[in-house]
Structure formats: C-alpha cells, structure tokens
Amino acid sequence: MWIKNLKIENFRCFAQQLLELQEGANILIGDNATGKTSILEALKIALGSFYFGIDASQATSPSISQNRDVRLIQNERGQWDAHRPVKVKAEGNVFGTEVVWERALNSAKGKTTTGLLADLKEAIHNAYNTEESLSLPLLAYYSTARLQSQRKETEPFRQGERYEAYYNALEASSTVSRFKQWFENQDRISYQEGQQTSALRSVSRAIQNCLPNCDRISYDARLTEIVIMAEDGTKTPFPLMSDGYQLITAMVGDIAYRCAVLNAHLEERCLEDTPGVVLIDEIEMHLHPSWQQRVVNDLARTFPKIQFVITTHSPIVLGGAKANVIRLGDPNAEDNTPESGVLAYGRSPEHIMYGEQGVKTRPTEIVNRIKEFYSLLEKKEMEEAEKILQSLFIQGFGEDDPDTVQAQRNYDFALWEMENEGE
C-alpha cells in the first residue's frame, strides 16, 4: 500500500491543497506555518480509513476533529468563522488496486463520514479472499511528541494476534512499553527454545541497521530493560541512552516489531517485504549531524517496501537523503502548489540553506565584517585588516578553518605585493 496523492479542503491552515507523493521516501520542507505537520495529520486520517476494511478491535481510525482540524478565518468583526465541509481525499495503491477514498466533516454537529470508503473496503476484501498469506500494510505515525509524551498503557499485549500491530499505531503520542513487552516475551521464548526467534532476529537487525555503533540489542531480566551493546562492548540500558538513541531505538523497534507481528508468515523477510506507510514529523530531533545525514537512507534500506513521508528543517537531512523532496509554500497564497523534486541529495548544507530554504549561511554582522576585511586588503590598509584577521578569523573561526586559511593567504599575498611594489 502507498499513497499517490492527497487532496484536502478546509483542513487546518489549508483552503485547498493537492500533494503528489512517490513510493519510497518523501520529505516535506517549508517555512514554519506552511502546513507540514497538517499534511501528516491529514495523511493519518486517510491511512486510518484502511481499518474500516478489516475486523480489528485493536485498530482505531482517526477522525477529523471539530476542535483541531476545521479551518478558521477571522471575519471583519474579529470573530473566527469555521469553514466546512472539511475533506480528506486520498488516491493510493491498495493490494495492487488503484483506489480513491474520502473522509469528510460536513457540519458543526456532524461526525466524520465513512460513506465514500466502498472502493477501499472492496479492494481489501478482494485481497483477503484471493490470498491465503496476505501481507498487510504497516501504518504508523511518529509525531514530535514521540519522546516527551509517553502514553500509559491500559490494554494488555495480545500475543499471537496479528492486528495487535495496529494498536495505537496512528496515535500522536508514543509508547515504548508495548515494544518492550513484545521484546521481553520474544527473549523468553528464545531462551526456552535455545535460539533466537526469527522475529527477534529481524527486529534486532533493524535496530542495528539504524543505530550507529550498535553491535547487539538484548533484554536484561535483572533491569527489566532493553540494553544496547556498543561495538566496544559497552552496555547501555534504554533509560540511560541519549534522547537521540532513545528516539531511534524506540521508533525503529516499534516499526520492526509491528512488521514482525503483522506479517509473521514472512519470518526473516518481514522487514524487507512488509509494505505500508510511515509518517515522521521532524526526523532530525535530537540527532547529531552525522546521524541526520544517514537516518532517512537507513530507514529506507531497512524497510524498502514502506513509503515514508517525513518533515524536516535540517539541510543535513536533505543533503544526505535519497528522497523525493517537496517544498510547501504559503498555504494562503493564490497558488500554493507544492514543488516536487527539489534538488538536495549530495548538496552541501550551506547551498541547501541558501538556495532551497532561503536562509543566509552566516549572520549579517559576520558577512559585513568579512566584506570589510577584503575591502581593506584592496585598499592596502593592512593594519586594520590584520585586526579583523586576528579577531574574526583566527580567534573567531579558528586557525584551521578553511575561511581563515583563505583569509590568511590573501592577507599574506597583499602584504607581499606592498613590500615588492617598488621592484
């Protein structure tokens, strides 16, 4: 399953918006308030419609919210008018069938409609009736609250139930406790059987793929915690990990264990062959730049049949990701058509910041000081130029900085020209 396009109307900041997506990784960029998170929230509602085609009490389909999702416009009297109907329409490929479906909120007292889901339900039912071992799509959403708001679990983990993989998968708040429960249980089964289960091997492999310097992941019964062993033998329990390590361990572990539960018949191939759509808001959160550069490719390589829709403000993420980059414009502009295929992969962060994000790579004050330095060199005012060379370049940037090396070279050459001017 993957989403080809999303059309929304009166949804949050958008009067109307049409977004085209591709298979694989898609990255949404744009200024604050251009609606990146709103797009993910609309996609979440579209994806949740899949649950109406399956008989699963664990799967709860998100609805259009009267409080959060209805577009508000301030009138001339200063009052806020709600604009309806709110519509979320998607076109996608579901089990090889091209399907269009829609959810809508038509009135202030109405509920989100489900009447335009017939084609989606039919595609799901047809697939169930024709395939004995049907690989179901993973659907998941990881918001910016995925670390801060750890939700308290109230439902027990249902071991052996396939649809357990859909439990709260599209909720904005996150939890690692369910993943921990699953991991602990698999570790216990592995101990009884004398070897790791295929599911546990797959999930461990996913985390190793995406976690730098990770040699092994295990469950410590004494600590009742998941423990990561680094390549140098150092062991770190989950609560003592940095925020970045916690985020990636929890998210990748969550995706992977859901793949293993959802499509147990795939065994060792559950990571490679599980389809689906995963939404991630601000993927760069708490990650070191070197990790930002690889995180999207790590996910795409580990889960090759999953479509990712990701938001980011990081030029380092953009420069390192082999992805379809989509720039969102002002949602209130007359023409707010998103720009697909933004060139970013392999480009330097400085060029992406300036060319694609419209950000100056240096503070204006520093730019002016650099200009002043080179202006002084041209005028051969060497004493003043040396002051800037020392204070700005050598002391400010460091002796080994490329700009300092270049400035020193230009200063030395200008000084040599002055000394040899009469010869």
Buried (B, 14 or more C-beta within 10 A) or exposed (E): BBBBEBBBBBBBBBBEBBBBBBBBBBBBBBBEEBBBBBBBBBBBBBBBBBBBBBEBEBBBBBBBBBEEBBBEEEEEEEEEEEEBBBBBBBBBBBBEBEBBBBBBBBEEEBEBBBEBBEBBBBBBEBBBEEEEEEBBBBBBBBBBBBBEEBBEBEEEBEEEEBBBBBBBBBBBEBBBEBBBBBBBBBBEBBEEEEEBBBBBBBBBBBBBBBBBEBBBBBBBEEEEBBBBBBEEEEBBEBEEBEEBBBBBBBBBBBBBBBBBBBBBEBBEBBBBBBBBBBBBBBBBBBBEEEBBBBBBBBBBBBBBBBBBBBBBBBBBBBBBBEBBBBBBBBBEEEEBEBEBEBEBBEBEBBBBBBBBBEEEBEEEEBEEBBEBBBEBBEEEEBEBBBEBBEEBBBEBBEEEEEBBBEBBEBBEEBBEEEEEEEE
